[in-house]
Amino acid sequence: MSAIDRLEKTMVAALEQTLASNRPVIISPGGALFWEWFMDLSATRTWHMNGPNPISYTEIMGYSHINRWSIQPHHVAIIRAMDAAYIEHFYARQANVGKSDSAVPQPTGELTTELFDAVFG
């Protein structure tokens, strides 16, 4: 296993640990810049009706151009691996939302025509 592969695994593991525990991240040596890049890119990600879209190659290219970083293909691979872990965590959490023991609050009262008109005009 190459050093780049090890760094990718440790960065993904650090992200998964942070997402699971909400504790401050412990970043391996050499990973701080990847963490900064991922956080910056993730903060500007687009979302669709069901959740986040993956960070696109275009966004990574634009980010590197604006910030004048010389991002190499192996850097992109690490960022995309971190993003895949983030997306997987998000959708796994969404799938478990309906499976909790707590009851989901139900709306109270009837929807009348007056209430509908008040909300939607």
Protein Blocks (a to p, Z undefined) as FASTA:
>chain_A
ZZklmmmmmmmmmmmmmmmnopacdddehilmmmmmmmmmmmmpccdfkbccdddfklmm
mmmmmnopacdfklmmmmmmmmmmmmmmmmmmmmmmmmpmbdcdddedjddfklmmmmnZ
Z
